Every structure is written in structure tokens, then in C-alpha cells.
Amino acid sequence: MGGLLKLDSATLDALEKVARASGKSPSALARKALRNGIEDYWDMLEVKRRECSGEKPIPTR
């Protein structure tokens, strides 16, 4: 599944600046950032679900 993600100019400028500094493409950086954000959000939802259901919390390392 593909799609188009529109970014405001400030975010696009920041993404391009980081891409230049890192030597990575803006697309690769955006994909990684989005994936990490989604994973973090999913983890937060799981923590809340466990809290509400009375399950044991997820152990930390």
C-alpha cells in the first residue's frame, strides 16, 4: 500500500536538513520516523489496555 503524505513547509525543511546532514533520503527518514511513532503509539495503547483490564504491566528491562 502506498500513499502520499503532505508535510507543512517547516516540517519538510527540517526533514530535508536532517536528510542532508545524515546522508539519508528524506523518504527513508520519514518512513523510519513514522514507523517508530506508530510503534510507540501502539505500545502506549497496550499499556493503557492492560491498566484498564487489570492485567500485569509490561515489565521494563
Distance bins in CASP14 RR format, pairs under 12 A and 6 or more apart:
PFRMAT RR
TARGET T0000
AUTHOR 0000-0000-0000
RMODE 2
METHOD distances of the structure
MODEL  1
2 27 0 0 0 0 0 1 0 0 0 0 0
2 31 0 0 0 0 0 1 0 0 0 0 0
3 27 0 0 0 0 0 1 0 0 0 0 0
3 30 0 0 0 0 0 1 0 0 0 0 0
3 31 0 0 0 0 0 1 0 0 0 0 0
3 34 0 0 0 0 0 1 0 0 0 0 0
4 27 0 0 0 0 0 1 0 0 0 0 0
4 30 0 0 0 0 0 1 0 0 0 0 0
5 11 0 0 0 0 0 1 0 0 0 0 0
5 12 0 0 0 0 0 1 0 0 0 0 0
5 15 0 0 0 0 0 1 0 0 0 0 0
5 26 0 0 0 0 0 1 0 0 0 0 0
5 27 0 0 0 0 1 0 0 0 0 0 0
5 30 1 0 0 1 0 0 0 0 0 0 0
5 31 0 0 0 0 1 0 0 0 0 0 0
5 33 0 0 0 0 0 1 0 0 0 0 0
5 34 1 0 0 1 0 0 0 0 0 0 0
6 12 0 0 0 0 1 0 0 0 0 0 0
6 30 0 0 0 0 0 1 0 0 0 0 0
7 13 0 0 0 0 1 0 0 0 0 0 0
7 14 0 0 0 0 1 0 0 0 0 0 0
7 15 1 0 0 1 0 0 0 0 0 0 0
7 16 0 0 0 0 1 0 0 0 0 0 0
7 26 0 0 0 0 1 0 0 0 0 0 0
7 27 0 0 0 0 0 1 0 0 0 0 0
7 29 0 0 0 0 0 1 0 0 0 0 0
7 30 1 0 0 1 0 0 0 0 0 0 0
7 33 0 0 0 0 0 1 0 0 0 0 0
7 34 0 0 0 0 0 1 0 0 0 0 0
8 14 0 0 0 0 1 0 0 0 0 0 0
8 15 0 0 0 0 0 1 0 0 0 0 0
9 15 0 0 0 0 0 1 0 0 0 0 0
9 16 0 0 0 0 0 1 0 0 0 0 0
10 16 0 0 0 0 0 1 0 0 0 0 0
10 17 0 0 0 0 0 1 0 0 0 0 0
11 17 0 0 0 0 0 1 0 0 0 0 0
11 18 0 0 0 0 0 1 0 0 0 0 0
11 26 0 0 0 0 0 1 0 0 0 0 0
11 29 0 0 0 0 0 1 0 0 0 0 0
11 30 0 0 0 0 1 0 0 0 0 0 0
11 33 0 0 0 0 0 1 0 0 0 0 0
11 34 0 0 0 0 0 1 0 0 0 0 0
12 18 0 0 0 0 0 1 0 0 0 0 0
12 19 0 0 0 0 0 1 0 0 0 0 0
12 26 1 0 0 1 0 0 0 0 0 0 0
12 27 0 0 0 0 0 1 0 0 0 0 0
12 29 0 0 0 0 0 1 0 0 0 0 0
12 30 0 0 0 0 1 0 0 0 0 0 0
13 19 0 0 0 0 0 1 0 0 0 0 0
13 20 0 0 0 0 0 1 0 0 0 0 0
13 26 0 0 0 0 0 1 0 0 0 0 0
14 20 0 0 0 0 0 1 0 0 0 0 0
14 21 0 0 0 0 0 1 0 0 0 0 0
14 26 0 0 0 0 0 1 0 0 0 0 0
14 29 0 0 0 0 0 1 0 0 0 0 0
14 30 0 0 0 0 0 1 0 0 0 0 0
14 33 0 0 0 0 0 1 0 0 0 0 0
15 21 0 0 0 0 0 1 0 0 0 0 0
15 22 0 0 0 0 0 1 0 0 0 0 0
15 24 0 0 0 0 0 1 0 0 0 0 0
15 25 0 0 0 0 0 1 0 0 0 0 0
15 26 1 0 1 0 0 0 0 0 0 0 0
15 27 0 0 0 0 1 0 0 0 0 0 0
15 28 0 0 0 0 0 1 0 0 0 0 0
15 29 1 0 0 1 0 0 0 0 0 0 0
15 30 1 0 0 1 0 0 0 0 0 0 0
15 31 0 0 0 0 0 1 0 0 0 0 0
15 32 0 0 0 0 0 1 0 0 0 0 0
15 33 0 0 0 0 1 0 0 0 0 0 0
15 34 0 0 0 0 0 1 0 0 0 0 0
16 22 0 0 0 0 0 1 0 0 0 0 0
16 23 0 0 0 0 0 1 0 0 0 0 0
16 24 0 0 0 0 0 1 0 0 0 0 0
16 25 0 0 0 0 0 1 0 0 0 0 0
16 26 1 0 1 0 0 0 0 0 0 0 0
16 27 0 0 0 0 0 1 0 0 0 0 0
16 29 0 0 0 0 1 0 0 0 0 0 0
16 30 0 0 0 0 0 1 0 0 0 0 0
17 23 0 0 0 0 0 1 0 0 0 0 0
17 24 0 0 0 0 0 1 0 0 0 0 0
17 26 0 0 0 0 1 0 0 0 0 0 0
17 29 0 0 0 0 0 1 0 0 0 0 0
18 24 0 0 0 0 1 0 0 0 0 0 0
18 25 0 0 0 0 0 1 0 0 0 0 0
18 26 0 0 0 0 1 0 0 0 0 0 0
18 28 0 0 0 0 0 1 0 0 0 0 0
18 29 1 0 0 1 0 0 0 0 0 0 0
18 30 0 0 0 0 1 0 0 0 0 0 0
18 32 0 0 0 0 0 1 0 0 0 0 0
18 33 0 0 0 0 1 0 0 0 0 0 0
19 25 1 0 0 1 0 0 0 0 0 0 0
19 26 1 0 1 0 0 0 0 0 0 0 0
19 27 0 0 0 0 1 0 0 0 0 0 0
19 28 0 0 0 0 1 0 0 0 0 0 0
19 29 1 0 1 0 0 0 0 0 0 0 0
19 30 0 0 0 0 1 0 0 0 0 0 0
19 31 0 0 0 0 0 1 0 0 0 0 0
19 32 0 0 0 0 0 1 0 0 0 0 0
19 33 0 0 0 0 0 1 0 0 0 0 0
20 26 0 0 0 0 1 0 0 0 0 0 0
20 29 0 0 0 0 0 1 0 0 0 0 0
21 29 0 0 0 0 0 1 0 0 0 0 0
22 28 0 0 0 0 1 0 0 0 0 0 0
22 29 1 0 0 1 0 0 0 0 0 0 0
22 32 0 0 0 0 0 1 0 0 0 0 0
22 33 0 0 0 0 0 1 0 0 0 0 0
23 29 0 0 0 0 1 0 0 0 0 0 0
24 30 0 0 0 0 0 1 0 0 0 0 0
24 31 0 0 0 0 0 1 0 0 0 0 0
24 32 0 0 0 0 1 0 0 0 0 0 0
24 33 0 0 0 0 0 1 0 0 0 0 0
25 31 0 0 0 0 1 0 0 0 0 0 0
25 32 0 0 0 0 0 1 0 0 0 0 0
26 32 0 0 0 0 0 1 0 0 0 0 0
26 33 0 0 0 0 0 1 0 0 0 0 0
27 33 0 0 0 0 0 1 0 0 0 0 0
27 34 0 0 0 0 0 1 0 0 0 0 0
28 34 0 0 0 0 0 1 0 0 0 0 0
28 35 0 0 0 0 0 1 0 0 0 0 0
29 35 0 0 0 0 0 1 0 0 0 0 0
29 36 0 0 0 0 0 1 0 0 0 0 0
30 36 0 0 0 0 0 1 0 0 0 0 0
30 37 0 0 0 0 0 1 0 0 0 0 0
31 37 0 0 0 0 0 1 0 0 0 0 0
31 38 0 0 0 0 0 1 0 0 0 0 0
32 38 0 0 0 0 0 1 0 0 0 0 0
32 39 0 0 0 0 0 1 0 0 0 0 0
33 39 0 0 0 0 0 1 0 0 0 0 0
33 40 0 0 0 0 0 1 0 0 0 0 0
34 40 0 0 0 0 0 1 0 0 0 0 0
34 41 0 0 0 0 0 1 0 0 0 0 0
35 41 0 0 0 0 0 1 0 0 0 0 0
35 42 0 0 0 0 0 1 0 0 0 0 0
36 42 0 0 0 0 0 1 0 0 0 0 0
36 43 0 0 0 0 0 1 0 0 0 0 0
37 43 0 0 0 0 1 0 0 0 0 0 0
37 44 0 0 0 0 1 0 0 0 0 0 0
37 45 0 0 0 0 0 1 0 0 0 0 0
38 44 0 0 0 0 0 1 0 0 0 0 0
38 45 0 0 0 0 0 1 0 0 0 0 0
39 45 0 0 0 0 0 1 0 0 0 0 0
39 46 0 0 0 0 0 1 0 0 0 0 0
40 46 0 0 0 0 0 1 0 0 0 0 0
40 47 0 0 0 0 0 1 0 0 0 0 0
41 47 0 0 0 0 0 1 0 0 0 0 0
41 48 0 0 0 0 0 1 0 0 0 0 0
42 48 0 0 0 0 0 1 0 0 0 0 0
42 49 0 0 0 0 0 1 0 0 0 0 0
42 58 0 0 0 0 0 1 0 0 0 0 0
43 49 0 0 0 0 0 1 0 0 0 0 0
43 50 0 0 0 0 0 1 0 0 0 0 0
43 57 0 0 0 0 0 1 0 0 0 0 0
43 58 1 0 0 1 0 0 0 0 0 0 0
43 60 0 0 0 0 0 1 0 0 0 0 0
44 50 0 0 0 0 0 1 0 0 0 0 0
44 51 0 0 0 0 0 1 0 0 0 0 0
44 58 0 0 0 0 0 1 0 0 0 0 0
45 51 0 0 0 0 0 1 0 0 0 0 0
45 52 0 0 0 0 0 1 0 0 0 0 0
45 58 0 0 0 0 0 1 0 0 0 0 0
46 52 0 0 0 0 0 1 0 0 0 0 0
46 53 0 0 0 0 0 1 0 0 0 0 0
46 55 0 0 0 0 1 0 0 0 0 0 0
46 57 0 0 0 0 0 1 0 0 0 0 0
46 58 1 0 0 1 0 0 0 0 0 0 0
47 53 0 0 0 0 0 1 0 0 0 0 0
47 54 0 0 0 0 0 1 0 0 0 0 0
47 55 0 0 0 0 0 1 0 0 0 0 0
47 56 0 0 0 0 0 1 0 0 0 0 0
47 57 1 0 0 1 0 0 0 0 0 0 0
47 58 1 0 0 1 0 0 0 0 0 0 0
47 59 0 0 0 0 0 1 0 0 0 0 0
47 60 0 0 0 0 0 1 0 0 0 0 0
48 54 0 0 0 0 0 1 0 0 0 0 0
48 55 0 0 0 0 0 1 0 0 0 0 0
48 57 0 0 0 0 0 1 0 0 0 0 0
48 58 0 0 0 0 0 1 0 0 0 0 0
49 55 1 0 0 1 0 0 0 0 0 0 0
49 57 0 0 0 0 0 1 0 0 0 0 0
49 58 0 0 0 0 0 1 0 0 0 0 0
50 56 1 0 0 1 0 0 0 0 0 0 0
50 57 1 0 0 1 0 0 0 0 0 0 0
50 58 1 0 0 1 0 0 0 0 0 0 0
50 59 0 0 0 0 0 1 0 0 0 0 0
51 57 1 0 0 1 0 0 0 0 0 0 0
51 58 0 0 0 0 0 1 0 0 0 0 0
END
